[in-house]
Amino acid sequence: MNLIQTIEPAAPVIIEQDAPMPHAAAKVHNDISDLSFFEPLHVKREPLFVKNGEKEIRLPNSRALVWSRTGELADEKAVSSTYTLTNHLELFEQHADILRKSTLPISNVLVRDEYSNNGMKAKRSIQYLDRAVDMSGIGDLVYCRTDQINSVNSVWAFQQFAGAYRSYCENSMVFGGDKAAYNKAKHTSNFDAVLLLKSANKVFETFSDNIDRFKVWKNTPVTDQTAAAFIKHICPAEDVSQKKIGREEMAGIQQDEEQINKKKFHSLLDLWDMYSKDYAQGGGLGRNKWALYNVLTHYATHTHDTRSFEIDGEEKTHTMGRSSDNLMETKKGKPYTLNAQVDRAREVALIVAAPAWQSIN
């Protein structure tokens, strides 16, 4: 499939030279050398001026971002003069070149290229289809995956992740702890994308280590009571989550019923009910730590999933995301936003490194 897909309009579209760009779009294909999706997103830095009466005064420490294809302003946010602009096309082209020189099996891959925020943020995910592990013995495949995340307006640092992808439910697995990202670096004068990308050959070593961890989790029983208690820990109410404490600490805080985000809590509990079924029951994973982990990755991957549950005898429906111009869909039609996926992936990485998760054994 070589067309750019968006939610609005529903039909596939191609970004023409002078056409307005969708807020967010994605393209799925099988060729790491195909970078055509990112070509219209090229921006350049230009001097920035402000008007003082009839005079135009140049701001020496700021630069404007301008679309290369149209010459129009790409973003209202200016960047600093020390910001190292690395366009999505340039970054992912360097990564593709490194992959071609690596030992990774790149002839059978699934590539998802996507951007959001009018092209300011972008992500390339590569699934290595020849490296899959059957977690169940009946075709529940988990694939090795790498993600590269970039922005051109200094909002995101460059990040490179190694992870996994559970094809049955389209869950992106987050390898936990502060090693969840091989690299994370700001676009400063010392930014060197090529140096950061050279960790490519470590991907399968990381994948293998974490598959072993997943198998241990699969054999670690978790009761409904333990799952509910853990989920309550990670659902602080808004007034609690806004306190100036680290997420690692927040993940370990025990909340009572009045101090939790009830909609999030019941939504995640509903996901636990789904994942904790037996394998024979609609893709459930049984009552184990692997199922509980899939609750977290579902939350991180399907950022706008809708869950139904009952609170105090009243039927409730909760969408686990906010309305957004950047809304997209997975191949199975599930809505998500790239921004929320990246934020929640970091959150999950911290949660599985925190004491509350580690104590489940």
Secondary structure, DSSP 8 states (H G I E B T S, - for coil): --SBB-SSSSS-B---TTS---SSEEEEES-TT--GGGGGG-EEEEEEEEEETTEEEEEEEEEEEEETTT-SB--SS-EETT-----HHHHHHHHHHHHHHSSS--SSEEEEEEEEGGGTEEEEEEEEEEEEEESSSSS-EEEEEEEEEEESSSSS-EEEEEEEEETTTTEEEE--STTSEEEEE--STT--HHHHHTTGGGHHHHHHHHHHHHHHHHTSB--HHHHHHHHHHT-B-HHHHTSS--HHHHHT----GGGB-HHHHHHHHHHHHHHTS-TTTTT---SBHHHHHHHHHHHHHSTT-EEEEEETTEEEEEESS---TT-EE-TTS-EE-HHHHHHHHHHHHHHTTSHHHHT--
